[in-house]
Amino acid sequence: MRLKTAFLSLALLICPCALCYGQLSFSGVNGERGYAALRAYYRLDLDNGFVFTPMYGYYRMTDKEIDEAGSTSRYGLEVSYELNDAWHVMAEGFWQPQAVGYQAVGYAAGAGWIPFYRWGFFRNPLLNGYVGQTRYRTYVDKRGNDLPGGSFGEVETTAYVQASADAGNFNLKAAWQKVLEYSSQPPANVTFSWANIPFMTAVVQGFVKEAAALRISYRTPYITPYASLARYRYNELSDTAAAVSAGLHLHLGEMSLSGGVEVFEPRREANRRTYFSMSAEVEF
């Protein structure tokens, strides 16, 4: 019910935002045992070099309805400024209020570079990179029991790089993220409630040490099929995990709708998790 309410609220934003110049986007997934996740942002271009992008994220771990039982939210804002045709700078921050035994705050800064407009088959390349910190606070162990001493604090310093380019009707994207430093080694019995995997809507739990992902899509006037592959590794494990996604975008004027599937651990029957995704994007 909470996920449906969030989708309806975002849809109602379309009318008042019609007088602005920007882009409204939201995507969600649903999985087993009532799992649901939602990500949304509104990109507001002020036409003076500044772009403001408020963001919202939510997920529910179980089929229970109240926040304290299994759901949490994140609120964020990204601000970017175009220095010239080739360079822009950006800064962002987020806040995750305490819920289900966890809370966090994060901030990052970086830059984007357009090295050329065309080189052979490649057009519109873009390279983004940033470095940031996330400050976690964990109050429970992996079983949900209160931690001795009240809580565990952690500061995580992370680097993230993403590259994209067009090749004919194809769009290619690659992303890499890595934790450069933990302020202290996380205990074996402690996890965290929110970890992002590039190009995936679903949220995973744990301290993700490193992740790399590829995404390919093929644009036509009416539909755009896409597929993604991600590999990632948790801090306490040496083995890597995998996630794949695939789907189809349907273009309706200034609106784009999509449906697809995300599968985590596709080759491991015991740990496999499957999520069905849907998204919508509107430009004003």
Stockholm file with secondary structure:
# STOCKHOLM 1.0

chainA/1-284         MRLKTAFLSLALLICPCALCYGQLSFSGVNGERGYAALRAYYRLDLDNGFVFTPMYGYYRMTDKEIDEAGSTSRYGLEVSYELNDAWHVMAEGFWQPQAVGYQAVGYAAGAGWIPFYRWGFFRNPLLNGYVGQTRYRTYVDKRGNDLPGGSFGEVETTAYVQASADAGNFNLKAAWQKVLEYSSQPPANVTFSWANIPFMTAVVQGFVKEAAALRISYRTPYITPYASLARYRYNELSDTAAAVSAGLHLHLGEMSLSGGVEVFEPRREANRRTYFSMSAEVEF
#=GR chainA/1-284 SS CHHHHHHHHHHHTHHHHTTSCEEEEEEEEECGGGCEEEEEEEEEECSSSEEEEEEEEEEESSSCCSHHHHEEEEEEEEEEEECSSSEEEEEEEEEEEEETTEEEEEEEEEEEECCCSEETTEEEEEEEEEEEEEEEEECBCTTSCBCTTSCEEEEEEEEEEEEEEEETTEEEEEEEEEEEEESSCCCTTCCCSCBCCTTCCSCBCSCEEEEEEEEEEECCSSEEEEEEEEEEEETTCSSCEEEEEEEEEEEETTEEEEEEEEEESTTCTTTCEEEEEEEEEEEC
#=GC SS_cons         CHHHHHHHHHHHTHHHHTTSCEEEEEEEEECGGGCEEEEEEEEEECSSSEEEEEEEEEEESSSCCSHHHHEEEEEEEEEEEECSSSEEEEEEEEEEEEETTEEEEEEEEEEEECCCSEETTEEEEEEEEEEEEEEEEECBCTTSCBCTTSCEEEEEEEEEEEEEEEETTEEEEEEEEEEEEESSCCCTTCCCSCBCCTTCCSCBCSCEEEEEEEEEEECCSSEEEEEEEEEEEETTCSSCEEEEEEEEEEEETTEEEEEEEEEESTTCTTTCEEEEEEEEEEEC
//
